[in-house]
Amino acid sequence: MKIIVDAFGGDDAPLAVLQGCVLAAKEYGVQILLAGDAEKIRETARENKLDIAGFDILQADSVITMEDEPTEVIKSLAGCSMAVGLRALAEGRGDAFVSAGNTGALVVGSSFLVGRIKGIRRAALAPLLPSDTGCFMLMDAGANLECRPEMLMQFGVMGSVYMQKIMGVDKPKVGLVNVGAEAGKGTELQTEAYALLQNAPVSFSGNVEARDIPSGICDVVVADGFTGNVILKLTEGLGMMFYKNVKAVFLRNLLSKLSAVLVKNGLREFKRKLDYTEYGGAPLMGISKPVIKAHGSSNALAFQNAIRQAKEFCEHQVIEEIKANLPRTKREQAK
């Protein structure tokens, strides 16, 4: 299996990217195809004693930054590392694509250069976030700030397939983010999406309020991109705040420091549960080939796990399963 990786996406690229790729190639036996400035890639590998002799490199003449407009990935920056990698994916030169670059550009580039699954209205960013019972998939987390009811229904279908195939959840519960649990709550978007999800091939558990999401009440949390991105950023911020304050409690004095020794394993596990690097990245659901968006601040471990995630996405034929479920949703809507 060959994974295409944007070597210049992310805050610590290309070093962190190369380190993660080396780890992934050794651990998972995947082939790596890097997209980026070949001279800079080889120089970085040489300076840091990284063996990339078995990696292929696709030459790119530029990098799309976080400040660039997303549409530039198919316009003035069509030769950037992200665009070069996405075109290679579309041409079948690799099985999946991983990038920690500009999120908007990745959504635009994937949609136009690779294409969406036939019948899917919009691609959705779908990160895995920690909960009391394990983790849940949030979609959309920011790719579509405005959505239509059918889009939310499709998000639920795609998320359900992913959680079942990749995360091993039997009959994933799908919840719709709303201001109340009652069926009639919310705007027209939520009430119409509620009706569609009731008739979709998913285990729909109804509306879910934001305060109940961390409890693990749902395996797939469906929202428009604006709401989902707010939930994502708040969850990340609270996670950092919780761990920082818990750590401060145990470092307060000598007695608390001694107590910390007794619970250090529990604290380490708690930190790991909140650590995004354990999940790797967020799949861009709805694209016709596997695309994984790694966190912009990803380190080597995060890139390694993002590549693992891409490998599992291919192995479990998630896209084929989504395609198989979509006709059923359309038939249900026609009734």
Secondary structure, DSSP 8 states (H G I E B T S, - for coil): -EEEEETT-STTTTHHHHHHHHHHHHHH--EEEEEE-HHHHHHHHHHTT---TT-EEEE-SB---TTS-GGGGGTTTTTBHHHHHHHHHHTTS-SEEEE-S-HHHHHHHIIIII-B-TT----EE--EEEETTEEEEEE-SSS-SS--HHHHHHHHHHHHHHHHHTS--SS-EEEEE-SSSSTT-S-HHHHHHHHHHHTSSSEEEEEE-GGGGGGT--SEEE--HHHHHHHHHHHHHHHHHHHHHHHHHHTSSHHHHHHHHHHHHHHHHHHHHH-GGGT-EEEEETBSS-EEEE-TT--HHHHHHHHHHHHHHHHTTHHHHHHHHHHHHHHHHH-
